């Protein structure tokens, strides 16, 4: 059993938990993930490590409430326990040798981008961060990004905070202005990453995408995170959880990944509604 040391609601649908898991905290690196079960009858879900504290043995996870398991997890409070917390898993983000990097995060994907930005800052790299949200109410981790970024651009689709527009607007502005980056690292909704890649492509800037959004069981056995890459004109199949989650953005078939991701929408919505109704009955 793993104790919840801290709980923080970041916005109406996104929650941050710190879990007491010293073995994971000692090994985890930016870009890696864990698999947890809320209780002994629960499903296994992968969540990215959003930060660690090796001294206290705490591992930070940030998740969006979308399905049954994340709904159940959202009802847990400080001092409660979860059944399983296994990791770290996946390949850590490759950061060696990078001196100037642009981090592009969208929505809850910023929780994955933030520890990467922090590690790059710690390594002495120049970090430009662009983070985007639908509106001001959904903004998360602003202070954390400011602390580890040499430049920070905050975008909202409706202009209610920061700058009006999506994350590709400042990225295109920088690239057209002659800005050179050793790497662009983008993490967020698949459609966002697709257009970030399209924005960078004319300039040939190396770009890494995190395919966490398509992971399901985190071991490669379910096949749900199967990914088609176009490598030197040949189609190659990889799995986001065991081969990634990071990949060369120019090689990823985003249309196929998005089509597969939509297959689970109705199931997740139904599971979310069932879990909410169950907890309401227990409360009353």
Residue pairs with C-beta under 8 A, 6 or more apart in sequence:
1 81
1 82
1 83
2 19
2 20
2 21
2 36
2 81
2 82
2 83
2 84
2 85
3 19
3 20
3 79
3 80
3 81
4 17
4 18
4 19
4 20
4 76
4 77
4 78
4 79
4 80
4 81
4 82
5 18
5 19
5 20
5 56
5 58
5 78
6 16
6 17
6 18
6 58
6 78
7 15
7 16
7 17
7 18
7 76
7 77
7 78
8 15
8 16
8 17
9 15
9 16
10 16
10 62
10 140
10 141
11 137
11 138
11 139
11 140
12 137
12 138
13 64
13 65
13 66
13 138
14 62
14 63
14 64
14 65
14 108
14 111
14 138
14 140
15 62
15 63
15 65
15 73
15 74
16 50
16 60
16 61
16 62
16 111
17 60
17 61
17 62
17 63
17 73
17 76
18 53
18 58
18 59
18 60
19 36
19 58
19 59
19 60
19 61
19 82
19 85
20 56
20 57
20 58
21 34
21 57
21 58
21 59
21 85
22 54
22 57
24 34
24 49
24 52
24 59
24 85
24 86
24 87
24 88
25 52
25 53
25 54
25 56
25 57
25 58
25 59
26 54
26 57
27 87
27 88
28 34
28 49
28 52
28 59
28 87
28 88
29 88
29 92
29 93
29 119
30 49
30 92
30 93
30 95
30 115
30 116
30 118
30 119
31 48
31 90
31 91
31 92
31 93
31 112
31 115
31 116
31 210
31 245
31 246
32 48
32 49
32 87
32 88
32 89
32 90
32 91
32 92
33 46
33 47
33 48
33 49
33 87
33 88
33 89
33 90
33 212
33 215
33 218
33 241
33 245
34 46
34 47
34 49
34 59
34 61
34 85
34 86
34 87
34 88
34 89
35 44
35 45
35 46
35 47
35 84
35 85
35 86
35 87
35 89
35 217
35 218
35 219
36 44
36 45
36 47
36 61
36 73
36 82
36 83
36 84
36 85
36 86
37 43
37 44
37 45
37 82
37 83
37 84
38 69
38 72
38 73
38 76
38 82
38 83
39 72
39 82
39 83
40 83
42 69
42 72
42 83
43 68
43 69
44 84
44 217
44 218
45 69
45 70
45 216
45 218
46 89
46 212
46 215
46 216
46 217
46 218
46 241
47 61
47 62
47 63
48 61
48 62
48 111
48 112
48 212
48 245
49 59
49 60
49 61
49 87
49 88
49 115
50 60
50 61
50 62
50 111
50 112
50 114
50 115
51 59
51 60
51 114
51 115
51 118
52 58
52 59
52 60
53 60
59 85
62 108
62 111
62 140
63 70
63 73
63 108
64 70
64 107
64 108
65 71
65 74
65 272
66 268
66 272
67 267
67 268
67 269
67 271
67 272
68 268
68 271
68 272
68 274
68 275
69 271
69 275
70 272
71 271
71 272
71 275
71 276
71 279
72 275
72 279
73 82
75 279
76 82
89 218
89 241
90 218
90 241
90 242
90 244
90 245
91 243
91 244
91 245
91 246
93 116
93 119
93 185
93 208
93 210
93 246
94 208
94 246
95 116
95 119
95 120
95 123
95 125
97 182
98 120
98 123
98 125
98 182
98 183
99 125
99 126
99 182
100 125
100 126
100 128
100 180
100 181
100 182
101 120
101 125
101 126
101 127
101 128
101 181
101 182
101 183
101 184
101 185
102 128
102 129
102 130
102 171
102 174
102 181
102 183
102 184
102 185
103 113
103 116
103 117
103 120
103 127
103 128
103 129
103 130
103 149
103 185
103 186
104 113
104 129
104 130
104 131
104 132
104 167
104 171
104 184
104 185
104 186
104 187
104 188
104 196
105 112
105 113
105 114
105 129
105 130
105 131
105 132
105 167
105 186
105 187
105 188
106 131
106 132
106 133
106 167
106 186
106 187
106 188
106 189
106 192
106 193
107 132
107 133
107 134
107 138
107 188
107 189
107 192
108 140
109 187
109 188
109 189
109 192
109 210
109 212
109 213
110 131
110 140
110 141
110 145
110 187
110 188
111 140
111 141
112 187
112 210
112 212
113 129
113 131
113 185
113 186
113 187
113 188
113 210
114 141
114 144
114 145
114 148
116 185
116 187
117 127
117 129
117 145
117 148
117 149
118 144
118 147
118 148
120 127
120 148
121 127
121 147
121 148
121 149
122 148
126 150
127 148
127 149
127 150
127 151
128 149
128 150
128 151
128 152
128 153
128 174
128 181
129 145
129 148
129 149
129 151
129 152
129 153
130 152
130 153
130 155
130 167
130 170
130 171
131 141
131 142
131 145
131 152
131 153
131 154
131 155
131 167
132 154
132 155
132 156
132 157
132 166
132 167
132 188
132 192
133 139
133 140
133 154
133 155
133 156
133 157
133 161
134 156
134 157
134 158
135 156
135 157
135 158
135 160
135 161
136 156
136 160
136 161
137 160
139 154
139 156
139 161
142 152
142 154
145 152
146 152
153 162
153 163
153 170
154 161
154 162
154 163
155 162
155 163
155 164
155 165
155 166
155 167
155 169
155 170
156 162
156 163
156 164
157 165
157 166
158 164
159 165
163 169
163 170
166 192
166 195
167 188
167 192
167 196
168 195
168 196
168 199
171 184
171 196
171 199
171 200
172 199
175 199
175 200
175 202
175 203
175 205
180 205
181 205
181 206
182 206
183 205
183 206
183 207
183 208
184 196
184 200
184 205
184 206
184 207
184 208
184 249
185 207
185 208
185 210
186 192
186 193
186 196
186 197
186 207
186 208
186 209
186 210
186 249
187 193
187 209
187 210
187 212
189 213
190 213
190 214
190 254
190 257
190 258
190 261
191 254
191 258
193 209
193 210
193 249
193 254
194 254
194 255
194 258
196 207
196 209
196 249
197 207
197 209
197 249
197 250
197 252
197 254
200 207
200 249
201 250
206 248
207 248
207 249
207 250
208 246
208 247
208 248
208 249
209 246
209 247
209 248
209 249
209 252
210 244
210 245
210 246
211 225
211 227
211 240
211 244
211 245
211 246
211 247
211 252
211 257
212 240
212 245
213 261
214 224
214 225
214 227
214 240
214 257
214 260
214 261
215 224
215 225
215 240
215 241
215 245
216 222
216 224
216 225
216 264
217 224
217 241
218 241
219 241
219 242
220 239
220 241
220 242
223 239
224 260
224 264
225 239
225 240
225 241
226 237
226 238
226 239
226 260
227 237
227 238
227 239
227 240
227 243
227 244
227 247
227 252
227 253
227 257
228 235
228 236
228 237
228 252
228 253
228 256
228 257
229 235
229 236
229 237
229 238
229 247
229 248
229 251
229 252
229 253
230 236
230 251
230 253
231 251
236 251
238 244
238 247
240 247
